């Protein structure tokens, strides 16, 4: 699975980075997803972070 953050939608609320720092980080005022596959143990937290995004800027793809 891979995570993607749409920079045009992200409002920089930091919620994803707080919920799943293994996958999401802040670059300036916007969130970004780390490149590559989400580690298996971090998948549940990454999905939670995507669902918690107030503007639906995060996509998790298989």
Secondary structure, 3 states (H helix, E strand, C coil): CEEEECCCCCCCCCHHHHHCCCCEEEECCEEEECCCCCCHHHHHHHHHHHHHCCCCCEEEEC
